[in-house]
Amino acid sequence: MPDGPWMLVKTSFEPEIILTDQPRVQTLEFGVIASNKAGHSVVSNSVAVMI
């Protein structure tokens, strides 16, 4: 996990994920970190959404 305001929400070994119980009427920012035998990537470009 990178330093800063990021937190782990869910882990997936599939190319997509469904997140439930997200806070409403609040802007959330999502990013992705890839992991493999070589280690972890940097956080991807993030996307901000309001649910």
C-alpha positions as CSV (number, residue, x, y, z in Angstrom):
1,M,0.0,0.0,0.0
2,P,1.3,3.5,-0.8
3,D,1.7,6.2,1.8
4,G,-1.1,8.7,2.0
5,P,-4.9,8.7,2.2
6,W,-5.3,5.4,0.3
7,M,-6.9,2.4,2.0
8,L,-7.4,-1.2,0.8
9,V,-11.0,-1.7,-0.2
10,K,-11.0,-5.1,-1.8
11,T,-8.6,-7.6,-3.5
12,S,-9.4,-9.4,-6.7
13,F,-7.7,-11.9,-9.0
14,E,-10.2,-11.1,-11.7
15,P,-10.2,-8.2,-14.2
16,E,-13.2,-6.6,-12.6
17,I,-14.6,-6.1,-9.1
18,I,-17.9,-5.1,-7.5
19,L,-17.8,-2.8,-4.5
20,T,-20.8,-2.7,-2.1
21,D,-21.8,-0.5,0.8
22,Q,-19.9,2.6,-0.4
23,P,-20.8,5.9,1.3
24,R,-23.4,8.0,-0.5
25,V,-23.2,11.7,-1.6
26,Q,-19.5,11.8,-1.1
27,T,-16.7,12.0,-3.7
28,L,-14.5,8.9,-3.6
29,E,-11.3,8.3,-5.4
30,F,-10.2,4.9,-6.7
31,G,-6.9,3.6,-7.8
32,V,-5.4,0.2,-8.6
33,I,-2.2,-1.5,-7.6
34,A,-1.0,-4.5,-9.5
35,S,0.9,-7.3,-7.7
36,N,2.9,-10.3,-8.9
37,K,6.1,-12.2,-8.0
38,A,8.2,-9.1,-8.9
39,G,6.4,-6.9,-6.4
40,H,3.8,-4.2,-6.4
41,S,3.2,-1.4,-9.0
42,V,2.7,2.2,-8.2
43,V,-0.9,3.4,-7.9
44,S,-2.6,3.7,-11.3
45,N,-4.2,7.0,-12.4
46,S,-7.1,7.5,-10.1
47,V,-10.7,8.1,-10.9
48,A,-13.1,10.3,-8.7
49,V,-16.7,9.3,-8.5
50,M,-19.8,10.5,-6.5
51,I,-22.3,7.8,-5.7
